[in-house]
């Protein structure tokens, strides 16, 4: 797998300060994708253990809330083993940090054993393709109304899909504040 970028101190792809890893490779090609250069599996740099170590080191400070993996497409079959390895190591080293992933697939489509392993390490999955006719710039952590922020731990406990909610409401106001 290649990666397109690693952003430390990122505040756009999940709550708090995060490290975000943008993987390369996507066959979905959503219309008006904000990063079409990442569709190419050869774009960027090789994803090695040295890169993983650098990512893990970036998660060490207490002020870093967690890790987000996006793309490109982390759940492309060609990317799944490397993404699973990253998350496996990250979860082992940082069991109390939050781990998010963004995918153009829906959770219902992620049925391979490796995809299920990836999901087991995540706290939140943002799923669904970007749909230009449902674009909504007021949404938090997603670009179109069809995309869901799935709380994977609550979903597993409840046995039914539970959406993530941190109390944030439109206009930057938190509920009960």
N, C-alpha and C positions, 0 to 999 in steps of 0.2 A: 504494500500500500504506500501511496505518497500522501503527503499532507500539504495543504495550500498555505496555511498560516497557523501560528500559535499566538494567541493574545493573552498576555498576563494582565492582571488588573482590569479585566473586562467587566462592565456593569450592564451590558445590553442583552446578554443571553442567559438570564436567570437571575435570581435574587442575590443581592450582595456582590461583593468583589469576587471574581471567578477567573480561572484559567479556561480559555475556550480553544479547542482544537478543531480546526477546519480541515476535514479530510478531503482528498481529491477523488473524483469519480462519481458520476451520477448518470443513470440512463433515463431518468424520469423527465428531464428537460422541461420543467414548468415554465409556462409562458411568463415573461418578464421576471424571471429569476433574478435575484439581486447579486448572484455570483456565478454567472454562466461559465466563467473561466474554470471553475472547479468541476465542471462536467467531465473534463479530460482526466482519465485515470493516471496519466503520466505528468500532469501538472504539479509543480512544486518540488518538494524534496522527499527523498526516501524516509520512511518511518522506521526507525531503528530503535534498539534498546537504549542507545545513547539519548535519543530524542525522548523516549519514555522517561528516562531518568531525569532529564531536564524538566519535563512536565511535572513529575512527582516532586521535585525540589521546589518548583514554583508554588505548590500547594501547601508547603510547610508552614508559612506564617499563619498565625492565629486569625489575622484579619481576612484571610482568603476563605470564602464560604464553601467553595467547591469547584467542580470540574464540569464543563459542558462540552459535548461532542456534537458537531454538526458538519455541514459540508458545503459542497458535495453531498454525498449520501452515506452516512455511517452504516446503514443496513444493506448496502449493496452486497450481494454475496461475496464479491472479491475483497471487500473491506472488513467483513465481519470478524474474521480470526484476529486481525490486528487490533480492532476496536475492543474485542473481548479481552485480549491480553492486557491492553492498557487499563481497562476498567477493573479487571481482576487484581492487578498490582495496586491500583489506586485504592480500591475498597479495602484490600488487606492492610495497607499502610495508613489509611485515613478512614476508619470505620464510621466516624461521626461527621464527616463532611458530606455535602449534598452533591449528587451526580445527576446530571440532566443529559438528554440527547434530543435532537431534533431530527425528524425523518419525514420524508414525503409519503411514506407508506402509512397505512392505518395499522393500529396495533393488531387488528384481526388478521392482517396479511403477514405478520411476523411470526411464522410458525416453524422455522428451522430450529434445530437444537442450538445452534450458535446464537441465533437471534434471541432465543429464550434465555440463554445464559447472559447475554448482554442486558436484557430486561431485568434479570435478577439482581444486577448491580446498581440499577438506576432507582432514583427516587421519583423523578418526573420524566415523562416522555411527552414531547410535543409532537403530535402526529398529524398526518394528512398533508396532501400536496398544497402548495400555494396556488390559489385560484384567483386570477386577476379580477373576475367579476364579483368576488367576495372580499376584495381588498378593503381593509379597514385600519387606518393608521392610528386609531385610538386604542386598539387592542394591545394588551401587555404581553410581550414575549412571543408574538406571532403576527403574521401579516394578513391573514384572511380568516373570515368568520367560520369557515368549516374546520379549521385546525383546532385540536383539543389539547389542553394541558392535563395530562392524566397523572393522578397521584397513584403511583404503582404500589406503594406499601398499603395504602388504604384499599385499593382495588383488590389486592391479594387477600387482605383480611376479610373484606366484605363479600368477596366472590362475585362482585358486580362492578362495573366501571364507575370509578369515583373521580371527578375532576378536581384538580389542585386549586386551592384557594388560600391566599395568604391574607385575605381581608382588604386588599387594595381595591379601590373603586375608581372609576373614571374621574379625571380631574386631579389625580394624585392624592386623593383623600383615603385614609384608612378607615374602615368601619370601626365604630366605637371610639373615634378619636375626637 
